[in-house]
Amino acid sequence: MPKPSEPVQPRRTLRLRHFIVTAIMGVALLVFVTAGVTSSLIYERTMTRQAEETASGIAHQTFASMFQIMSEGWTREELEEFSAGIEESFQGTPLRLDLFRGDKVSEVYGEVEQPERDARVRRAFETGEIESSSANEEVRYTFPLRARQACLQCHGNADTGDVLGVMEVRQDMGEALVDARGQHLWTFLATGAGTLLAAVLLAAWATGPISRSVRRFQNQVRSINSVRDLNRLETRSISTGFVELDQVVRQVDELVHKLHGVAVDKEILEFELKLLDKFIITSDVVRDWREYISVLLNEINTIIDAYTLFTLFKADEDHYELEIFWRSEPPEATRRTFEKLATRRIRANDDFVEGARITVQHNVADPHTDLHELDASEIELATKSLMLETPRIGGVVGIGVQSDLVRDPVRHVVIESILSTLLNLVGSVKAIYKYTQDLEYYATRDPLTNLYNQRVFWELFGYELKRAASHDYPFAVMVVDLDNFKTINDRYGHSFGDRFLQAYADTIRNAVENEHILARYGGDEFALILPETGAEAAHELAVRMTEATDELALTAPDGTRVRATTCIGIAVYPEHGDSTRDVFLVADNMMYKAKREGKNAVCLPDEDEVAKVFREAGETGMMIMQALEEKRIVPVFQPIVDVRSGETAIHELLMRIESSGRLLPANEFIETAESMGVMHQLDYLLIEQAFRHIHETGYDGLLFINLSPRALIIGEFIGKVRTLATDYRIDPTRIVFEITERDTVSNLNVLETFVQALKEQGFLFAVDDFGSGFSSFHYLKRFPIDYVKIDGDFVRNMARDPRDRAFVNSIAALARDLQMRTIAEFVEDAEVLEAVREIGIDYAQGHHLGYPDTGFTPRRPGVEATGTD
């Protein structure tokens, strides 16, 4: 790299004087060349046009003479004599006249010798059109001789208008054009020489002052080697002799003084550009965020002395995590001092929860170097912090710098900007990391008990069955149910019910082994997978679990001691079934058998009971087929309420089967229907019944329809639904199809095609149980979603659990930014409804707002609403 005092020169340069001379001469030469060529072309074109007019005149005059003579009657000898006379008259001139006789003339006068016909002459005989042109410095005028009425006296074999002959006049323009060009050339050379001489003299007069001024300016620039040297640049004494150029010089002088006020060292700017490359947040950056921050801390130390960088995040309602990143290994006293000052500042913040604990973790970017000891005054003076107000995820990030290194005001402004950007970046990375961890955790866990959820249970269930089949060993499955939980909820309230359910889950978890897989299956029901466990060992464990729950007792709000009992059903692979569905079906039936036998019991099936379970499952299949045949599929509608207005403008369509005078809920037959492959037929019949009801009642709200995953691969589904909508005169924009996120995670490409086809037909689209799967953000990014239904597992406890509330709040905020409407499921009491309203969710659904019914809820306010739009 060249030194600052040796500016890099362009490879090819011109002096100003040479440039002006060259420019003037170039312009003059261009003007004269253009003028000369133009005038020459105009003159040549004029000559050509005159030659064409001359040829035309000769042709017409000759034909007139021929016609006059011919009208008096010709002999062949006279015709040949006339032709020879015409040709002789043009000898010694640039003109030439050729006469071509047609076939009809030859029939009368006989064949005569004549010039050879080219394509142009033949064309004149064929078309009878006059043609005039100039090419290769020759003018040609081709004139067809058409028969007139008088000509028919001699040419009885012709009709009026026939071409009897062609006369062609040619004129050679070559010699004339050469003479004209020579005259133009000499004129141009004489005039151009004088103009170029004048240009040289004018350039020399104009560039003298400019050259002297430029040399003086160059000498001043060479003396500048740093920002401070800018004061030496003085352009006031420079005068070029031209007002405009002198104004430019004065403006340069003003610019120099302004630059001196804002100039920044090159290394700071280079660092800022280098830092921008690191502002791309990738998945690797989020995963290894601590290492990333350590690298940034080392980078910032290339321009300033920054000894620490710290982050503070709210891990829980009453727990904060303070992470401190040191540039080098700090003395123990400095660590303690910084911790004390940082925690004091955090506790003084208005957002800090009183009584919350703060855990501190230290990280060292370069453990091979030591940091000098810092006292409290140095840390207080030099620490910059930034508050991040992102919803429940975020916090405080800060950096400690040696402030005496940034006393220069210009340098200080730039470094402050870099630090603020750096802190925002660090805060964003940590926030994304925390949010991703929460999302991954809640995608696999039940938020109330922290056990695995139902989706993960089935995935692990399938994996364990394949593993057991490969290694030929048994394993057991338990279905565990808490007795009388509904009574506890109704008598003591949901808050106590949640605490009781959490305590019950902890009791079961403490009773099983670490290798056992425990999940909350739903409500008060749990499921357990026992790898490499036979029936006897499974029964022993179940007995220990019932004994443990017998000892569980919680004090209710009214002081009553509430105890728990449990029912457990057991099934073993492969003894009781060779598929996940069959094994779970047996265990589930055994759990219900334990309830029928008086509760607080454990049931393990014998051969007769296994046969009975499968027989009853077969009966369910027969009931489904009969219901399909007899069209006993009954639609019921659950209201969805506008949270702000309280109006019921939406309903969700649910399926029931009428059997023996009662309506069977979907959970009693849907698994069997899906295993039989008839779920899509039930969907068709249900939609048809619902559309008929809409048509008959005049319902004008939205209808949400759940789709089974099988609908995605049934090519005729969309066409049939569109036909039904047309038959019952239903606007597709009033129909919203729901797909449960966790059921379609592995079929994103198929789902994308399916949803696009739905949208093209005018239907709307919603994602149900949003937040329950791994691919939440993929859905929002890839699909044209209109509504987001937030998973009820997060909603039901959000009034009491700040983590659930934070998660729901994040989903709602994201949906608002993407202009999607939100619906909260499982709104079971007024407290949850108020929490939903405070967060700003658009709609709510749950038993607190209305149970499913065979008719539509009237479109009027159904709940007390507060707030305005």
Disulfide bonds with the S-S distance in Angstrom:
none
